[in-house]
Amino acid sequence: MYLEKCGIPTSTIVTTGFHKSARLEAQALGAPALPLVVIPHPVAHLAVKDVRELAEAAFESIVTSLSGKQGEAAPDYSVNYVLPHERQKQDEECSSGCDVLPGNRLSGKQDAIHTA
């Protein structure tokens, strides 16, 4: 949710056993239309080849959620949809390509790492 609210697309993959819980959690966190990629449950004891088959079957849905092609649902969890009380937190914690680190606790200096 945090990354989505910062404008970074994510792909949330859940099994059928957790689909309802994931949807309720997304609603509780203010993103009721968060896209979920749902795969069959359980997966813990599957062989590698079976996991690979599940991944291949879910691939298109994962790419769609990462590319921002969700259509009408997108505004509900995009960077533009922020509850008023979250706006300041988002402005302070989200950046465009820059990872801002907290100030150096010993010297009081502000450090920033910029990525190209």
Backbone bond lengths (Angstrom), bond angles and torsions (degrees), N, CA, C in turn:
res aa  C-N    CA-C-N  psi(-1)  N-CA   C-N-CA  omega(-1)  CA-C   N-CA-C  phi
1 M - - - 1.438 - - 1.517 111.30 -
2 Y 1.310 116.47 -42.74 1.458 120.52 -178.72 1.519 110.52 -58.27
3 L 1.326 117.74 -48.17 1.461 121.20 -179.55 1.519 111.12 -63.51
4 E 1.319 117.96 -41.96 1.462 121.19 178.20 1.524 110.38 -59.50
5 K 1.315 117.18 -43.94 1.456 120.40 -179.33 1.520 112.14 -69.96
6 C 1.327 116.95 -17.38 1.464 121.62 174.15 1.526 110.70 -89.67
7 G 1.315 117.83 2.03 1.451 121.85 178.75 1.509 114.71 88.10
8 I 1.318 117.24 12.33 1.462 121.85 179.70 1.522 108.04 -101.36
9 P 1.341 117.27 113.37 1.466 119.15 -179.26 1.525 111.63 -62.02
10 T 1.297 115.58 143.61 1.460 121.14 176.36 1.522 109.00 -131.51
11 S 1.291 115.56 167.06 1.456 120.89 174.97 1.524 106.92 -127.72
12 T 1.307 115.72 109.79 1.453 121.01 -179.06 1.520 108.48 -92.60
13 I 1.316 115.97 115.37 1.456 121.55 -177.33 1.521 108.34 -106.68
14 V 1.325 115.79 123.96 1.462 121.35 179.49 1.524 108.97 -132.03
15 T 1.309 115.50 156.57 1.464 118.84 174.69 1.529 109.05 -90.11
16 T 1.322 115.38 163.92 1.462 120.14 -178.87 1.527 112.06 -56.31
17 G 1.314 117.41 -29.09 1.456 121.09 179.30 1.520 113.80 -68.86
18 F 1.335 117.39 -18.80 1.463 121.68 -177.83 1.523 112.61 -118.22
19 H 1.326 117.50 4.40 1.458 121.16 -176.30 1.527 112.09 -58.37
20 K 1.319 117.24 -50.20 1.466 120.59 -178.16 1.531 110.78 -62.45
21 S 1.318 117.38 -43.62 1.472 120.99 179.24 1.524 111.17 -62.78
22 A 1.327 116.65 -41.15 1.466 120.68 179.82 1.523 110.57 -64.51
23 R 1.323 116.98 -41.65 1.467 120.70 179.37 1.529 110.49 -64.87
24 L 1.325 117.42 -43.23 1.467 121.00 178.18 1.524 111.24 -63.40
25 E 1.318 117.19 -40.37 1.469 121.18 178.65 1.522 110.63 -64.82
26 A 1.322 117.32 -42.98 1.466 120.84 177.99 1.528 110.16 -60.35
27 Q 1.327 117.39 -42.73 1.462 121.07 177.79 1.520 110.81 -62.54
28 A 1.322 116.77 -44.57 1.465 121.25 -178.91 1.527 111.70 -63.13
29 L 1.321 116.71 -29.87 1.461 121.08 -179.08 1.525 112.73 -92.54
30 G 1.327 117.01 9.02 1.455 120.79 174.12 1.515 115.95 85.86
31 A 1.319 118.41 17.71 1.465 121.49 179.16 1.528 109.77 -133.46
32 P 1.335 116.97 67.07 1.460 119.60 -174.52 1.530 114.88 -62.30
33 A 1.321 117.77 -22.97 1.467 120.06 -178.37 1.528 112.56 -101.15
34 L 1.319 117.17 16.83 1.460 119.91 177.31 1.525 108.79 -54.30
35 P 1.342 117.81 126.98 1.461 118.30 -178.70 1.524 111.49 -71.37
36 L 1.305 115.21 132.96 1.457 121.21 177.15 1.523 108.38 -117.62
37 V 1.309 116.45 134.74 1.460 121.62 172.94 1.523 105.44 -98.99
38 V 1.321 116.02 115.62 1.464 121.05 -173.94 1.528 109.76 -104.32
39 I 1.331 114.85 126.10 1.464 121.33 178.49 1.530 108.57 -118.42
40 P 1.333 117.77 160.87 1.472 120.47 -178.43 1.533 113.18 -61.85
41 H 1.307 114.89 146.76 1.464 123.15 178.15 1.526 107.89 -107.39
42 P 1.288 119.96 144.87 1.465 130.71 -3.51 1.527 111.49 -91.28
43 V 1.328 115.45 167.31 1.464 120.32 178.69 1.526 112.63 -124.01
44 A 1.309 117.39 -10.76 1.470 121.49 -172.57 1.523 114.35 -57.71
45 H 1.307 117.80 -35.44 1.464 119.78 -174.71 1.526 113.38 -109.10
46 L 1.330 116.72 17.60 1.462 119.94 179.98 1.525 111.20 -75.82
47 A 1.304 115.36 149.89 1.464 121.18 173.87 1.528 108.41 -72.71
48 V 1.319 116.57 156.91 1.459 121.80 -178.30 1.531 111.07 -54.58
49 K 1.324 117.42 -42.29 1.471 119.50 -178.63 1.527 111.01 -63.82
50 D 1.326 117.57 -34.23 1.462 120.82 178.92 1.530 111.20 -71.51
51 V 1.321 116.48 -37.72 1.464 120.65 176.36 1.527 109.23 -65.05
52 R 1.321 116.45 -41.40 1.467 120.93 178.19 1.535 110.35 -60.13
53 E 1.324 117.41 -41.69 1.470 121.10 178.08 1.531 111.19 -62.56
54 L 1.334 116.52 -41.57 1.466 119.85 177.01 1.524 110.86 -62.44
55 A 1.328 116.26 -43.41 1.464 120.92 179.75 1.524 110.96 -62.49
56 E 1.314 116.74 -43.15 1.462 120.33 179.25 1.527 111.15 -64.24
57 A 1.316 116.75 -39.23 1.466 120.64 179.19 1.531 111.41 -67.08
58 A 1.330 117.21 -31.92 1.464 121.77 -178.16 1.523 112.88 -90.59
59 F 1.320 117.78 -8.43 1.461 122.51 -171.46 1.529 113.19 -53.10
60 E 1.315 117.90 -49.38 1.466 120.57 -177.37 1.532 111.37 -61.37
61 S 1.317 117.18 -41.33 1.468 120.74 178.30 1.523 111.37 -65.40
62 I 1.317 116.69 -37.65 1.466 120.93 178.59 1.521 110.02 -65.45
63 V 1.323 117.34 -46.71 1.467 121.44 179.29 1.526 110.29 -61.07
64 T 1.325 117.11 -42.06 1.463 120.63 179.05 1.522 110.90 -60.26
65 S 1.321 117.49 -44.44 1.466 119.17 -179.26 1.524 111.69 -68.69
66 L 1.319 118.17 -31.49 1.464 121.17 179.19 1.522 112.96 -78.89
67 S 1.318 117.34 -23.84 1.465 120.15 -176.97 1.522 112.83 -93.06
68 G 1.301 117.26 0.46 1.454 120.65 176.45 1.513 114.01 74.93
69 K 1.314 118.29 23.06 1.461 121.77 -178.44 1.529 111.17 -98.49
70 Q 1.319 116.73 45.36 1.455 119.44 -176.75 1.521 112.65 -88.64
71 G 1.313 118.00 -7.53 1.459 120.20 177.88 1.512 112.98 73.99
72 E 1.306 116.45 -131.53 1.460 122.21 -173.52 1.524 113.88 -62.42
73 A 1.307 118.86 -25.57 1.466 120.79 -177.02 1.518 112.01 -74.95
74 A 1.312 117.84 -24.09 1.461 121.56 -171.69 1.525 115.19 -52.19
75 P 1.354 120.72 -44.96 1.459 118.60 -177.73 1.523 114.24 -59.00
76 D 1.314 117.68 -25.00 1.453 120.02 -177.83 1.518 113.92 -68.98
77 Y 1.325 118.66 -19.01 1.454 118.48 -179.70 1.511 112.43 -135.64
78 S 1.327 117.30 12.08 1.457 119.72 -179.81 1.516 110.16 -80.97
79 V 1.331 115.21 172.93 1.457 120.49 179.92 1.526 111.01 -61.19
80 N 1.324 118.49 -25.01 1.455 121.69 -179.49 1.526 112.73 -76.66
81 Y 1.316 117.47 -15.29 1.453 121.18 179.53 1.516 108.32 -102.49
82 V 1.311 115.27 96.97 1.456 120.21 -179.83 1.519 107.52 -135.34
83 L 1.295 115.95 130.19 1.454 119.62 176.36 1.523 108.29 -62.77
84 P 1.335 117.97 143.46 1.467 120.44 -175.78 1.527 114.21 -50.42
85 H 1.329 117.66 -41.46 1.463 119.47 -178.05 1.531 112.33 -71.77
86 E 1.351 117.09 -12.04 1.459 120.24 178.44 1.527 112.35 -95.45
87 R 1.339 118.02 -12.08 1.465 121.74 -174.77 1.530 111.62 -57.20
88 Q 1.324 118.69 -49.87 1.454 120.70 -178.28 1.520 111.05 -62.78
89 K 1.326 116.99 -43.44 1.463 120.38 178.99 1.521 110.16 -60.37
90 Q 1.336 116.92 -42.74 1.467 120.27 179.32 1.521 110.16 -63.30
91 D 1.329 116.99 -45.47 1.457 120.08 -179.24 1.523 111.74 -61.23
92 E 1.318 117.02 -35.12 1.460 120.97 -179.09 1.524 112.75 -78.69
93 E 1.334 117.73 -33.50 1.461 120.62 -171.93 1.521 115.04 -101.79
94 C 1.311 118.36 -19.96 1.463 120.63 -177.15 1.517 109.54 -101.45
95 S 1.300 115.80 141.00 1.452 120.11 179.27 1.512 109.40 -137.31
96 S 1.309 115.94 167.57 1.464 121.13 179.46 1.515 109.33 -103.07
97 G 1.317 116.79 88.78 1.450 120.92 176.89 1.511 114.51 81.68
98 C 1.311 118.23 1.67 1.462 120.89 179.87 1.518 108.98 -117.00
99 D 1.288 115.61 133.35 1.450 120.23 172.53 1.518 106.57 -97.35
100 V 1.304 117.11 112.77 1.451 120.96 -178.66 1.516 108.31 -96.25
101 L 1.309 115.38 125.60 1.454 121.04 -179.76 1.511 109.79 -97.10
102 P 1.311 118.24 150.79 1.459 120.26 175.41 1.520 110.08 -60.83
103 G 1.318 116.09 155.99 1.457 120.46 -179.67 1.517 112.27 -57.00
104 N 1.310 115.99 151.40 1.455 121.80 177.85 1.520 107.49 -64.85
105 R 1.297 117.66 118.98 1.464 121.32 -173.94 1.524 112.88 -68.07
106 L 1.314 116.99 -23.95 1.462 118.90 -179.41 1.521 112.07 -84.20
107 S 1.326 117.52 -41.45 1.456 119.88 -175.18 1.520 113.15 -100.71
108 G 1.333 117.06 -15.29 1.451 120.12 -177.14 1.521 113.04 79.98
109 K 1.329 118.32 3.13 1.461 121.96 -179.45 1.524 110.09 -78.65
110 Q 1.318 115.30 150.21 1.454 121.29 174.10 1.519 108.34 -92.56
111 D 1.315 117.12 129.09 1.453 122.25 179.20 1.517 109.15 -110.78
112 A 1.317 116.49 145.95 1.461 120.63 174.47 1.513 108.72 -143.38
113 I 1.303 116.10 141.44 1.453 122.08 174.82 1.514 106.13 -111.28
114 H 1.313 117.03 123.07 1.459 121.26 179.91 1.512 109.03 -103.62
115 T 1.310 115.52 137.89 1.453 120.08 177.11 1.511 108.84 -111.58
116 A 1.310 116.19 146.30 1.467 119.93 -178.43 1.498 110.43 -92.23
